[in-house]
Amino acid sequence: MTNKETAIKTIQDMPDSVTWDDIEERIHFLAAIDKGLADVRAGRVIPQKDVKGSLERWLSKFLYCPFSSGI
């Protein structure tokens, strides 16, 4: 399905009372998911253990959190 077809179907599936903001938010959400899936397919991902370690180091600089090693 093309992006245009996805957008049209998305709008058609929304209630008649939908606002422009609702439409914009939903289309933006779907585009972000599509971009994320494309990143995964292209191998542009970071392993969870690396993210966890980075987050723990970052949190330790800004917050005192005695449970930070349990993230």
Rosetta blueprint (number, residue, H / E / L):
1 M L
2 T L
3 N H
4 K H
5 E H
6 T H
7 A H
8 I H
9 K H
10 T H
11 I H
12 Q H
13 D H
14 M L
15 P L
16 D L
17 S L
18 V L
19 T L
20 W H
21 D H
22 D H
23 I H
24 E H
25 E H
26 R H
27 I H
28 H H
29 F H
30 L H
31 A H
32 A H
33 I H
34 D H
35 K H
36 G H
37 L H
38 A H
39 D H
40 V H
41 R H
42 A L
43 G L
44 R L
45 V L
46 I L
47 P L
48 Q H
49 K H
50 D H
51 V H
52 K H
53 G H
54 S H
55 L H
56 E H
57 R H
58 W H
59 L H
60 S H
61 K H
62 F H
63 L L
64 Y L
65 C L
66 P L
67 F L
68 S H
69 S H
70 G H
71 I L
